[in-house]
Amino acid sequence: MLKIETAATLSQRFEVAFNQIHRWLRTNMKDVPSDKFSLLLSKSAQRHSIMSRCHDELYQYSKLRNAIVHNKYETDFYIAEPHYKVVERIEMIADRLNKPKMALSIATKPVFYYYEDSPLKDVLKILRQFTYSQFPIYHRQEGYKWLLTSDAIVSWMSEHLPGNKEDMNQVILQDLFPYKSKKNKQIIFVEKKANIFDVEDQFEDFHLKNIKLEAVIITENGKTAEKPLGIVTPWDLVEIDAAD
């Protein structure tokens, strides 16, 4: 009797967690014209790293779920019993989906940002100390204007430093504007409470439009005039996998 109760408990926990994941998929994959778990799962795997990593096991879990639910003899009596490690695993996935990390937790911090009239030497000091390669540039009244990259700095230096005619103390960041990438670096802003799924959706939406989203800047309310709290790049999303 005790063994049957234990099996029923594990099966119930498994079913609850599976239903939580299925509900999350239905809520977040609204562009899929079906409630079928496998279709929702495949679409989600294209957008979110956790679903990409867990795709195969979740697909197998869906088969186990069908065996558990559709072969139930009576209430609380299951013909199939999931292993307790499987139950713990699917509960962990459900928890990750329903309580996602905040985007700020994976963002690069602090953000070194500058005004257009800031001296170039200030940025060079940061380049010597850190591996940063992107610096949001702001207008003092209008907010964010453009993105300065290490490539633009190198391009400027290749033209101005060989003859040592340039007084570095007189160079301001606005002077480097013509050297930024010819392709406009796409940047968007999100609010502090945005989670990693919100950010992943933004990158995927731009990808579907065949536009590269360079970075997502996080501010208190997602306003371009606000101080940047963190910056998320595609590389930060890749590192989620490594961390997990």
N, C-alpha and C positions, 0 to 999 in steps of 0.2 A: 504493500500500500504506500509506504514511504517513497519507494522508487517511482511509482506512478505519479505521485504528487510532485516530486522533483522534476520529472520529465515534463509535466504539464506546466510547471512554473517556468522552466527554460523555454518551452515552446511559446508560452504567452509573452515572455519578455522579448523573444525574437520577433514575434508578430507585431508587437507594439512598436518596436524600433523600425521594422520594415515599413509599417504604415506611416510612421513619421517621415521617413525618407521619401516615400511615394508622395505624400502630401506636399513636401518641400519641392519636389520635382514638378508637380502640377502647378504650384504657385509661381515658380520661377521660370518655367519653360512654357510660357503662355503662347509662344509662337508655334508650338507643336500641336497640330490639329488632332491630337489623340491623347487619351489618358493611359495608354499602354505603357507599362513600366519600362520595357526594353527600348522603346522609341524615345521616351523622355530621357532615359539614362544615356543613350548614345548622343543625343543633342547636348545634354549637359556636359558630357565629357569633352566636347569641343570648346566649351567656354570656361570651365572651372577646373583648376588643377587637381583638387581633391577627388573630383568625379572621374577625371582622366586616370588618376592613379588607382582608383578603386573600381574601375569599370568592370573588369573581369570577375572579381569576387562578388560584386553586387549582382551581376548577371547570374552567377551561380546561386547566390542567396535567393534570387527570385524563383528559381526552380525549387529550391528547398522550401520556400514559403508556400508554393503551390501544393507541394506534397504534404505539408503540415496542415494547411487549411482545407484543401479539398478532399483529403482522406481522413478527416476527423470523424470518428465513429459517433461521438456524442459530445456534448459540452464538457470541456476540460479533459477530454480523452483523445490524445493525439497518437496517430500511428507512427509518425516520424518524430524524432527527438534531435534537436541541434546540439552539437557539442558546446560545452560551456565557454570555450575559447571563441567559438563562432558568435555566440550571444554577446560576449564582451566586445568583440570586434565591431559588430553591427551597431551596438549601442554607442560605441565611441564615434563611429561615422555619423550617426544621427545627431549626436551631441555637437559635433563639429559643424554640422549644417545649421542647426537651430541656434547655436551660440557661436557664430563666426568671429574670428579675430577682427579687431578694428584695423582698418587700412594703415592707420598711424603706427601700429605695432610692427609693421614690416617696412615702413618707409625709412629712407635715409634721413638721418637727423644728426646735427642741426642742418638747416638749409643755409648755405652761404649765398645770400642775395645782395645785390648792389644797386645803386642808383646810376643813371646814365652819366652823371658828372663825377662819379667816383674814379680815383686814379687806378690805372692798370696795375701799378705796383702792389696794390692791396690784394688783387686776385692772384698775382704771381706768388705772393707769400703763402697763400693757401695751397696753391699747386705744389709748392715745395714740401709742404707738411702732410698733405692728404692725397688721396687718389681720386678726388672729385674731378669731374670733367664737364659738369653742367652748372651754370650759374644764372638764375633768373635775374633779369635786369628790369628795374622799375623807374618810372617817372615819379618825381616826388609828389605830384598832385594827382596824376591820372592812374597810378598803380602799375601793374605788370605791363611791359611793352614787348620784350623779346628774350630769347634764350641765347646766352653766350656759351660757347663750347670751347674746349681745349683746342679743337681743330682750327677754330677761327683765330685763336691766339697765336697758334703756330703759323698760320697763313700770314697774319699781320707781321709777325717777327721776321719771317723769311724775306719780306720786302723792305723792312725798315731798319733792321739791326746790322746787316752786313757792313754798311758804311759807317756805323756808329754816329750817325748824324742826328739821331733822335734823342731828345732829352726825356728819359723815361718819366721823370717827375712831372712833365707837362702833358703826358698822354692820359686821356680819360677814356672810359669804356665806350662812350658814344663814337669815338674815333674808329672803333673796331666793328661798328655796325655793318659797313659795306663788306666785311669779310665773313660774315655769318653765312651759313649754308644757303645756297640759292633756293633750295627747297624749304619752304616755310616750316619751321619746327612746330608741329602741332602739340599744343599744351592745353590741358583743361584743368579746372579747379573743382574740388569737391569739399564738402564740409567735414569737420572733424569727426562726426559720428558715422561717416561712411565706413562700411566693412570691406573685407577683401573681395567679396563677391561683387559688390558694387563696382569696384575698380576693375576687376577682371571683365565684367560686362562691358565697361567702357572701352577697354583695349580690343575686345572681340568685335564690338560694333564698328570701330574704326577699321579694323582688319577687313570686315565684310564690305566696307566701302572702298577698299583698296587704298586706304590712307594710313600712313604710319603715325601712331600716337607716340610721341617722344617721351612724354612723362605726364604724370598726374600730380598736381600740387595740392596739398591739403592745407586749408586755412580754417579758421574758426567756423565761418558760415559759408565757405565756398566762394567768397568774393575775391575778385582780382586785386583789389586795393588793400587787402588784409595781409598781415605778416605771414609768410609761409611757415607752417609748423613741420612739414615733412614733404618729401618728394618721392614718388613711386615710379620706377622705371620698369621696363620689361624684365630686366635682370633681377630686380627685387622679387618679382613673381616667380622666377625660376628658382630663386633661393628658398622659397617656401617649401618646395619639394625636398631640398637638401635638409632643411631644418626638421621636417617631419620624418 
